[in-house]
């Protein structure tokens, strides 16, 4: 597999490759111009093709929505997120066949509303647009990475998340919430193992994925808690008073260890990126572990899910040019860690 380059060129100039996702015959790309414009494209058979502004043949609703906001993210053929020009909210442009699943996921968000402000679906367009209200505040990621923000304010934000998440774990699960089991998580992990192998990781690293998948399924418990399924520091916001939670498209029910471990692994990765100081990372981990203890979540299951998430994160970042080298080193360290 050819890994994505750091930048690409077209008639509009140079574009930095911000993110990439492996596909069957190359990579999907998200690129950003020096002036802030964002586009999608793909690397296929050694050639880079960028999509035109507002055009994605698998997302026909994008052309009509394009002028209504600023592009925040764009994965070719999957999803585009636009921030409304007036600041009132966001528009997600998706495949029309995905609308029903996204709507159901947001309907299941009731489990999160006792602890967090969540976006409301304000309009649903059958062509493929989901209009969402804005959730105020700054993300835990941005607060933690900002040297001008006092440590006390960062710790307060994490404490706010912790109070909210304890309420989530105590809340009833929506009756129609789809289960996401440890076997499902292991399947995702092994897909990323295969991507990592095609990206050139050593067999010893791939073997660590295999060990982690076995640990995930060996002592699994019931999928009994409300689950975000993609909980990390860019999904949680803090306005100084309340926490917000966004991107609920994958809401389900799962082991309570899943989200806690996902967040724990992201804290470790942010420290490795230099975006969280040791003191701020320590405070974040203390907040997560406090929730786990008070909610009686099995530490062994958190360890199993965290080992899996660390490997998956490393594989994801192999395909982000700015972080490829660090991700490769991270995976080697993960492979050397004993199975807990």
C-alpha positions as CSV (number, residue, x, y, z in Angstrom):
1,X,0.0,0.0,0.0
2,X,1.3,3.5,-0.9
3,X,1.1,5.8,2.1
4,X,-0.2,9.4,1.5
5,X,2.3,12.2,0.8
6,X,2.6,15.2,3.1
7,X,1.3,17.5,0.4
8,X,-0.3,17.4,-3.1
9,X,-0.6,20.0,-5.8
10,X,-3.3,21.0,-8.3
11,X,-4.1,24.1,-10.3
12,X,-5.0,25.9,-7.1
13,X,-1.6,25.4,-5.5
14,X,-0.3,23.2,-2.7
15,X,-2.6,21.3,-0.3
16,X,-1.3,19.7,3.0
17,X,-2.7,16.2,3.6
18,X,-4.3,16.4,7.0
19,X,-5.9,13.0,7.3
20,X,-6.1,9.8,5.3
21,X,-8.0,6.6,5.5
22,X,-6.9,3.3,3.8
23,X,-9.2,2.0,1.1
24,X,-9.2,-1.1,-1.0
25,X,-6.8,0.3,-3.6
26,X,-5.2,3.3,-1.9
27,X,-6.3,6.0,0.5
28,X,-9.1,8.6,0.9
29,X,-7.6,12.0,1.7
30,X,-8.6,15.1,3.5
31,X,-6.4,18.1,2.4
32,X,-6.2,21.7,3.5
33,X,-5.0,24.7,1.6
34,X,-2.8,27.5,3.1
35,X,-5.9,29.8,3.0
36,X,-7.9,27.3,5.1
37,X,-10.0,25.7,2.4
38,X,-10.6,22.0,2.9
39,X,-11.1,19.4,0.2
40,X,-11.3,15.6,-0.1
41,X,-9.6,13.3,-2.6
42,X,-8.0,10.0,-3.0
43,X,-4.7,8.3,-3.7
44,X,-5.2,5.5,-6.2
45,X,-2.7,3.6,-8.2
46,X,0.0,6.1,-7.3
47,X,-2.1,9.1,-8.5
48,X,-3.8,11.8,-6.4
49,X,-7.3,13.0,-7.4
50,X,-8.9,15.9,-5.6
51,X,-12.6,16.5,-5.6
52,X,-14.0,19.9,-6.8
53,X,-15.5,22.3,-4.2
54,X,-18.9,21.1,-3.2
55,X,-18.8,18.0,-5.4
56,X,-18.9,14.4,-4.2
57,X,-20.8,11.9,-6.4
58,X,-21.8,9.7,-3.4
59,X,-23.1,12.8,-1.5
60,X,-25.4,14.6,-3.9
61,X,-26.8,16.8,-1.2
62,X,-23.4,18.5,-0.7
63,X,-23.8,20.8,-3.8
64,X,-26.8,22.4,-2.3
65,X,-25.4,22.7,1.2
66,X,-21.9,23.9,0.2
67,X,-22.6,27.6,0.3
68,X,-24.3,27.5,3.7
69,X,-21.2,27.0,5.8
70,X,-17.5,26.4,6.2
71,X,-16.2,22.9,5.7
72,X,-14.9,21.4,8.9
73,X,-14.3,17.8,7.7
74,X,-14.7,15.8,4.5
75,X,-14.3,12.1,4.0
76,X,-14.9,11.3,0.4
77,X,-18.1,9.4,-0.2
78,X,-18.9,9.2,3.5
79,X,-19.6,12.4,5.3
80,X,-19.0,16.2,5.1
81,X,-19.5,18.5,8.1
82,X,-20.2,22.2,7.5
83,X,-20.3,24.9,10.2
84,X,-23.1,27.3,9.5
85,X,-21.9,30.8,8.6
86,X,-24.1,32.4,11.2
87,X,-22.6,30.1,13.9
88,X,-26.0,28.6,14.8
89,X,-25.0,25.0,14.2
90,X,-23.7,22.4,11.8
91,X,-24.8,20.4,8.8
92,X,-23.7,16.8,8.3
93,X,-24.0,15.7,4.7
94,X,-24.2,11.9,4.5
95,X,-25.4,9.2,2.1
96,X,-29.2,9.2,2.1
97,X,-29.3,5.5,3.2
98,X,-27.4,6.5,6.4
99,X,-30.0,9.0,7.5
100,X,-32.2,6.5,9.3
101,X,-29.3,5.1,11.4
102,X,-28.1,8.6,12.3
103,X,-31.6,9.7,13.4
104,X,-32.0,6.6,15.5
105,X,-28.6,7.2,17.2
106,X,-29.6,10.8,18.1
107,X,-32.9,9.6,19.4
108,X,-31.0,7.3,21.7
109,X,-29.0,10.2,23.0
110,X,-31.4,10.6,25.9
111,X,-29.1,8.5,28.0
112,X,-26.4,11.2,27.7
113,X,-28.6,14.3,28.3
114,X,-28.6,13.9,32.1
115,X,-24.9,14.6,32.1
116,X,-24.2,16.6,29.0
117,X,-25.6,19.2,26.6
118,X,-26.0,17.4,23.3
119,X,-26.9,18.7,19.8
120,X,-30.5,18.6,18.7
121,X,-31.5,17.6,15.2
122,X,-33.2,20.8,14.0
123,X,-33.9,19.7,10.4
124,X,-33.6,16.4,8.5
125,X,-33.3,16.6,4.7
126,X,-34.2,13.3,2.9
127,X,-31.5,14.1,0.3
128,X,-28.8,13.5,2.9
129,X,-28.5,16.6,5.3
130,X,-28.7,16.5,9.1
131,X,-28.9,20.0,10.6
132,X,-27.7,20.1,14.2
133,X,-27.8,22.8,16.9
134,X,-24.5,24.2,18.2
135,X,-23.1,23.0,21.5
136,X,-21.2,25.7,23.3
137,X,-17.7,25.6,24.8
138,X,-14.2,24.5,23.9
139,X,-13.1,20.9,23.5
140,X,-11.1,19.2,26.2
141,X,-8.4,18.8,23.5
142,X,-8.2,22.5,22.7
143,X,-8.2,23.5,26.4
144,X,-5.5,20.9,27.2
145,X,-3.3,22.0,24.3
146,X,-3.6,25.7,25.0
147,X,-0.7,27.0,27.2
148,X,-2.6,30.2,27.9
149,X,-5.3,28.2,29.7
150,X,-4.5,27.7,33.4
151,X,-4.0,24.1,34.6
152,X,-6.8,24.6,37.1
153,X,-9.3,25.4,34.3
154,X,-8.2,22.3,32.4
155,X,-8.7,20.1,35.5
156,X,-12.1,21.7,36.1
157,X,-13.2,20.8,32.6
158,X,-12.2,17.2,33.1
159,X,-14.0,17.1,36.4
160,X,-17.0,18.4,34.6
161,X,-16.8,15.6,32.1
162,X,-16.4,13.1,35.0
163,X,-19.5,14.3,36.8
164,X,-21.5,14.0,33.5
165,X,-20.1,10.5,32.7
166,X,-21.0,9.1,36.1
167,X,-24.6,10.2,35.3
168,X,-24.4,8.5,31.9
169,X,-23.2,5.2,33.4
170,X,-26.1,5.4,35.9
171,X,-28.7,6.1,33.3
172,X,-30.9,3.4,31.7
173,X,-29.9,2.3,28.2
174,X,-32.4,3.1,25.5
175,X,-34.6,0.1,24.8
176,X,-33.7,0.0,21.1
177,X,-30.0,0.7,21.5
178,X,-28.0,-1.7,19.3
179,X,-25.4,-3.7,21.2
180,X,-21.7,-3.2,20.4
181,X,-19.9,-6.2,21.8
182,X,-16.3,-7.0,22.5
183,X,-16.4,-9.3,19.4
184,X,-17.5,-6.3,17.3
185,X,-14.6,-4.3,18.7
186,X,-12.1,-7.1,18.0
187,X,-13.3,-7.2,14.4
188,X,-12.6,-3.5,14.0
189,X,-9.2,-4.0,15.6
190,X,-8.2,-6.8,13.3
191,X,-9.2,-4.7,10.2
192,X,-6.8,-2.0,11.4
193,X,-4.2,-4.7,11.9
194,X,-4.5,-5.6,8.3
195,X,-4.2,-1.9,7.3
196,X,-1.1,-1.5,9.5
197,X,0.5,-4.6,7.8
198,X,-0.1,-3.1,4.4
199,X,1.5,0.1,5.7
200,X,4.6,-1.8,6.5
201,X,4.6,-2.6,10.3
202,X,6.6,-5.5,11.5
203,X,5.0,-8.9,12.1
204,X,5.7,-8.5,15.9
205,X,3.5,-5.4,15.9
206,X,0.7,-7.3,14.0
207,X,1.0,-10.1,16.6
208,X,0.2,-7.5,19.3
209,X,-3.1,-6.8,17.6
210,X,-3.9,-10.5,17.7
211,X,-3.2,-10.8,21.4
212,X,-5.3,-7.7,22.1
213,X,-8.3,-9.1,20.2
214,X,-8.1,-12.3,22.2
215,X,-8.0,-10.4,25.5
216,X,-11.0,-8.3,24.4
217,X,-13.2,-11.4,23.9
218,X,-11.8,-13.7,26.6
219,X,-13.6,-12.3,29.7
220,X,-16.3,-10.1,28.1
221,X,-19.2,-8.9,30.1
222,X,-22.7,-7.8,29.1
223,X,-23.1,-4.8,26.8
224,X,-25.1,-3.0,29.5
225,X,-24.2,0.7,29.4
226,X,-25.0,3.7,27.2
227,X,-22.0,4.0,24.8
228,X,-20.8,6.8,22.7
229,X,-18.3,4.4,20.9
230,X,-16.0,7.2,19.8
231,X,-15.4,9.1,23.0
232,X,-12.3,11.2,23.0
233,X,-11.2,14.7,24.0
234,X,-12.4,16.4,20.8
235,X,-16.0,15.1,21.4
236,X,-16.4,16.7,24.9
237,X,-16.8,20.5,25.3
238,X,-16.7,22.7,28.4
239,X,-18.2,26.2,28.7
240,X,-17.1,26.8,32.3
241,X,-20.3,25.5,33.7
242,X,-21.5,22.4,31.8
243,X,-20.0,19.7,29.6
244,X,-21.2,19.1,26.1
245,X,-21.0,15.9,24.1
246,X,-21.1,15.8,20.3
247,X,-20.9,13.4,17.3
248,X,-23.5,10.9,18.6
249,X,-23.9,9.0,15.3
250,X,-22.5,5.8,16.8
251,X,-24.4,5.8,20.1
252,X,-25.2,2.2,21.2
253,X,-24.9,0.0,24.3
254,X,-21.7,-1.6,25.2
255,X,-19.5,-2.6,28.1
256,X,-18.9,0.5,30.3
257,X,-15.1,-0.1,29.9
258,X,-15.3,0.7,26.2
259,X,-15.6,4.5,26.3
260,X,-13.5,4.9,29.4
261,X,-10.6,3.0,27.8
262,X,-11.0,4.9,24.6
263,X,-10.7,8.2,26.4
264,X,-7.7,6.9,28.5
265,X,-5.8,5.9,25.3
266,X,-6.4,9.2,23.7
267,X,-5.0,11.0,26.8
268,X,-1.8,8.9,26.4
269,X,-1.6,9.7,22.7
270,X,-2.1,13.5,23.3
271,X,0.7,13.4,25.7
272,X,2.9,11.6,23.1
273,X,1.9,14.3,20.6
274,X,2.9,17.0,23.0
275,X,-0.6,18.4,23.2
276,X,-1.0,17.5,26.9
277,X,1.6,18.3,29.5
278,X,2.4,15.5,32.0
279,X,0.5,17.3,34.7
280,X,-2.6,17.8,32.6
281,X,-2.5,14.2,31.4
282,X,-2.2,13.0,34.9
283,X,-5.2,15.0,36.0
284,X,-7.2,13.7,33.0
285,X,-6.4,10.1,33.9
286,X,-7.3,10.7,37.5
287,X,-10.7,11.9,36.4
288,X,-11.3,8.9,34.2
289,X,-10.2,6.4,36.9
290,X,-12.4,8.1,39.4
291,X,-15.4,7.6,37.2
292,X,-14.4,3.9,36.7
293,X,-14.0,3.3,40.5
294,X,-17.3,5.1,41.4
295,X,-19.2,3.3,38.7
296,X,-17.6,-0.1,39.6
297,X,-16.2,-0.7,36.1
298,X,-13.8,-3.7,36.1
299,X,-10.2,-2.5,35.7
300,X,-9.2,-5.6,33.8
301,X,-11.8,-4.8,31.1
302,X,-10.6,-1.2,30.9
303,X,-7.1,-2.5,30.4
304,X,-8.2,-4.9,27.7
305,X,-10.1,-2.2,25.8
306,X,-7.3,0.3,26.3
307,X,-4.7,-2.0,24.8
308,X,-6.9,-2.5,21.8
309,X,-7.6,1.3,21.4
310,X,-3.9,2.2,21.7
311,X,-3.1,-0.2,18.8
312,X,-6.0,1.0,16.7
313,X,-5.0,4.7,17.3
314,X,-1.4,3.9,16.2
315,X,-2.7,2.3,13.0
316,X,-5.0,5.3,12.3
317,X,-2.2,7.8,12.7
318,X,0.1,5.8,10.4
319,X,-2.0,7.3,7.6
320,X,-1.6,10.9,8.8
321,X,1.7,12.1,7.3
322,X,2.5,14.5,10.1
323,X,2.3,11.7,12.7
324,X,3.4,8.6,10.8
325,X,6.8,8.3,12.4
326,X,5.5,8.8,15.9
327,X,2.7,6.4,15.3
328,X,5.1,3.7,14.1
329,X,7.2,4.2,17.3
330,X,4.1,4.1,19.4
331,X,3.0,0.8,17.9
332,X,6.4,-0.7,18.6
333,X,6.1,0.3,22.2
334,X,2.6,-1.1,22.4
335,X,3.8,-4.4,21.0
336,X,6.4,-4.6,23.7
337,X,4.0,-4.0,26.5
338,X,2.8,-7.2,28.4
339,X,-0.8,-8.3,28.1
340,X,-2.5,-7.4,31.3
